[in-house]
Amino acid sequence: MNKKIIPLVLLASTTLLTACNAEKPTSNTPVISKDDAVAVVNGTYISKVALADLEKELIKRQQGQGQSFPKEKLVEELIQRELLLQEAKQKKLDQTVEYTTQLDTIKTSLLTQAAVQNFLKSNPITDADLKAEYDKNVAASGTEYKARHILVKSEEEAKSIISELSNGADFAELAKTKSTGPSGPQGGDLGWFAAGQMVAPFSEAVIAMEDNKFTLTPVKTQFGYHVILREGSRAQTPPPFESIKERIRPMLQRQKMQGFLDGLRNQAKVEILLAPPAAVTAPAIDVKDETQSTVDKVTTEASKSVNKAETAIADTVKNVEKKVSEAANEAKSAASETVEKADKAIADKVTNSLDALTK
């Protein structure tokens, strides 16, 4: 029999820990009998449940491709995992500082994820919440505008550009050569957007302008000085509620989660021992995501009030918010990254074996 290791050793540690029951039975660990096992390795039974879980995980990873896997190869994978597990314990690798440190990291990540999921489950976003947000910030979004802009660092540069435009220079060509914003190579084109998607000075200037006119004085924002050309305006037709309500849900979940975290922070006694970081000048960012579709632009307007408020919050709170939004992903990936770092040699062997299994 040509024994191959199926490349599932790199799955999250939660899968690895349940795939083979090599631990001594505890009050929470079911005892596996011979009738419930598919193999026995040095006196340790590998359960039928472990085989079924492995098969389910493989099917899930194949993303509906309908590929089947010979059970004897799946059993061989479980046997080889068990052998590796027993070898590691014989060498007392589970008692090393590195192992215990990594295990603590995994536990911390899983518990963080559990806390997030528990809160979201206990405080679900209802259709009424989604509809209220839609009516407030999407259905009532009003007019949208089409504009170009040229972003420069100084007021003098902006005034010089306005002078060139007044003498007949082409706006798009000047943007290509002089704008420091990401839209510069596209002639400063910002596409269609709702006023609420822009920072206040920019949106106020666009609203006050006429179509096909450019600003006669520079518009200052935190990104620099803008020269703006308003190319058009139109009444905005919002997308139907049912078509975008699931796009609104993550934003409301983030808002709820941030409120929950703020409450925990306010109740906790926190002392920051690090010295405050030196002031860093934020890099220039364009006033919008230039590739965003019209639907995406409309649905993100609801989150702009939150984004504006965040700019006034201390860096420490911003970092907390970022960690919250990434907590689930970190928890899911931390375990698999730990396994990969611990044994790269196994990962290489596993990758090379996938072709043999799927043929």
N, C-alpha and C positions, 0 to 999 in steps of 0.2 A: 504493500500500500504506500503510495506516494504521499507522505504526510506534509501538509502545508498549514501554515498559520494564517487564518483569515484576518484581514487587516481591521480588526475591531479592538485591538489592544489600545488603540488611541482614542476610544470612546470616553465619554465623561466618567469620572471615578464612580459616580452613582451606579452606572451600568456595570462597571468592573466589580464593584463590591457586592452586587447582587447576583452576578453571573455564576460565581462559584462560591459554595459555602464551605470555606476551609477553616473558619473560625471554630473554636470550641463552643458548643451550644450554650446559649445564655437564656434567660427568661424570655427574651424577645426573639430568639432564633429558633425556628421550628426544627425539630429533629427529623432528618431524612432517613427513611427506611429503604431497604433494598428494593422493595416493590415500587417505590417512588423515584428511583434513580435510573440514570442512563449509563453510568459508568462508576467505577470505584478506583481511586488512585491512592495507593499506599494507605488503605483503610478509610479514606475520606470519600463520601458519596457525592456525586454530582447529580443534581435533581432534574427531573423532567421539566420542572418550572424554569430552571436556568436555560435549558435547551429551547423552550418555547419563547422565552424573553429574548434570547439571542436571535432567533429566527424573525421575530417581530421587528427587532432593531435593524436587521439587515434589510428587510422589506421597506422599512421606513426610509432608510438611507438611499435605497434605489429609486425613491420618489415615483412610485407607481409604474415602474418599467415592466412589472410582471415577471421578473426573473426569479427562478426557483433555485434553491441551494440544497445539495445532497445532505441528508441528515448525518451521514457518517462523517462528512467533513466538518459539520458543525460540532459534532461530538468531539472530533479530534482537536478542534480549536479549544473547546472547554477543557479537555485533558491537558493540553499544553499550557493553558493558563494556570491550571491547578498545579502543574509541575513547577512553573515559574514562581508561583505563590509559595509553595512549600520550600523551594530552594531559597527564596528570600528570607523566609522565617528561620530556616536552618542556619543561615548566615547572620541571623539577628539584624537584618537590615531594617526591620520595623522598630528597632530600638535606637537607631542613629539620630543624631540631632537634626540632620537634614530632613529625614522622614517625618519626624514629629513636628518640625516647623512647617513643612509643606501641608501636613494633615491639618494643623491648626488654621492655616490659610484657607484651605478648602472648607473647613467647618464654618469659618467666619463668613466666607462668601455665600455659602448655602443658607446660613441663618439670615444674612442680610436680604437675600432674595425672598426667603420665607416671610420676613417681616413686611416687605413690599407687597407680595402677593396676598398676604392675610389682610392688609389694610384695604387693598383694592377690592378684594372679595367682600369685605365687610361694608365697603362704601362704594357700591357700583354706580356707574354713570347711567342714568335712566334715559329713556327716549324723551322724556319731558325736559331733562337737562340739555340734551342735544338740540331739541327744537328751540328752546329759549336762546341758546347761543347762536343758532342759525338765524333766528328772527332779529336778534340784536346786531349781529356783526356781518351777516352775509346777505340776507334778504334786503336789509336796509342800507346796503353799502353805497348806493347812489351812483355818482358819476365816476368814470375812470378816464385816465388821461394817457396820451402817448407823447413821449418826450425824448430828447437827447440831452446830454450834458457833457461839459468839459470840466474835469476836476484838476485843480492845481494847488500847490502848497501855499502860495502867497497872494495877497490881495492885488499887488502890483502886476503879477502875471495875469490874473483874471482881467484886470482893467485893460491890459495890453491886448488881450484876445478880443474883448468887447470892441476895442477900437478897430481891430482888423475886420471884425464882422460888420461894423458900421461902414467900412470902406468896400464891402462887397465880397469878403472872403467866404469860402464855403465852410459851413459849420462842421460837416462830417469830416472833411479833410483836416481841419484844425484839430478835431478830436483825435484823429488817428496819430497825429504827430506830437500833440502837446498834452493830452489828458493822461493823468497818472492812474485813473480808475480802470478796473477790469473791462469796462465797456469801450475803452479807447480804440482798440483794434477794429471794433464794429462801428466806428464813427460816433461813439457815445450813445448808441441806440439803447434805450431802456425798455422798449416795447410798451404794452398797455399795463397800467397799474392803477390801483385805488389810492387815493390820497393818504389814507391811513397806513399804507405800507411804507411810506417814506418818513424820515425824521421830520419834525415839525417845520423848521425853517424852509426845507426843500419843498414840502407839500404846500405850505402857505404861499410860496412864490409861484408854484405851478397853478394853483387855483386862481390867483390874482391876475395871471397873464391871459392874453388872447391867443388863439390858435395862430401858428406860423409867426410868432414873435419870440424874440430872445430877451433875456434879462439885460437891462441897461446898467445895472449895478451888480457886483458880485454877491452871491448868496453864501454866507458862512455857515458851515456845520462843523461837527466834531471831526469830520473827515478832511476838511480843507475848504477851499473856495470854489464854488460852482458857477459856471455860466450855463444857463438852461435855455433850450429851445423847445417850446411847446408846439408839437406838430398836430395835435388833434384832441378831441374830447367826445365822449358819447355816454349815453345812459347805459348803465350796467345791467345786464340781464342775469340774475343769479341762477346757478344751477339748481335743480330740484333738490329738496331736502333729503329724500331717500338716496340720491346718488352720491351724496357727500357726507352723510352723517357719520360714517365710520372714520372719515378723515378728521372730524372734529373731536372724536372721542379721546385720542391720545393727548391732545392739548388739555382737555378738561381733567384727565387723569393726572397729568403733570401738575396742574394747578392744585388739585386736591392733595396730591402727595407732598407738594411744597408746603401747603398749609399745615399738613400733619407734621412735617419735619420742623417747621417753624415753631409749632406748639411744643414739640419735644425739646427743642433748643431753648425755648423760653423757660421751661420748667427745670432744665438741667443746670447744674453748676459747672461751668466750663471755664477753664483757664488755659489760654494759649501761651505756650512757653517760647515759641520761636520769635525772633526779632521780626518786625514788619519788613516786608520786602521793599527794596528800592523802587521808586516810581519808574514805570516803564511806559514809553509812548506807544499807544496802541497803533498797530499797522492800519493804513488806510484801507477801508472796505467800501465797496460800491454800495449804493443806497438800496439795492435790491438784487435778488437772484435773477440774472438776466435770462436764464433758460427756463424759468418757471412758467408753466402753462397758465392760461387764463383762469381755469378752475382752481388750480393750486394757489394763485394769487388771491382769489376771493376768499378761499377757506383759511388762509393764513392771516387775514386781516384781524380775525378774532384774537390772535395771540400777540398782536403788536403792542397792546396796552401793557401786557406783561413784560415784553422785551424792553420797552421804554423805562419801566420801573426798575428793571434789573440793572440798568446802566448807572443808577444812583446807589446801588447796594455795594457794600464793602466786598473786596476780592475774596475774603474768606467765605462769605455766604454764597458767592458765585461758584466757588469750587465745590461747596456742598451740593448745590443744585445740579452741577454736572455729574457728580458721583451718583446722585439719586437716579437721574435719567439713564445712567449706564449700569445701574446695579444688577438688573436682570441679566444683561449680556455678560457682565463680568462673572457672575455666579455660574452661568452656563459654560463659559470657556475656561475658567480658572482650573477646573479639575483636569481637563484634557491637556492643557498646557503643562501642568505639573507632571503628568505621566510622560509626555513627550520629552521634557527636559531630563527626567530621571533615567531614561533608557533610549537614547537615540538609535542605538544599534538595533533594538527591537523594531523601532519605527521603520527603519530602512528595509529590514527583512519583510515586515508586514506589507509595505507598499509594493514590493516586487512580487508578492504572492497573489495579489488581487486578480491579475490576468488569468492565472492558472485556475482560480476558482470559477470565474465567470465564463470560461470557454465551454 
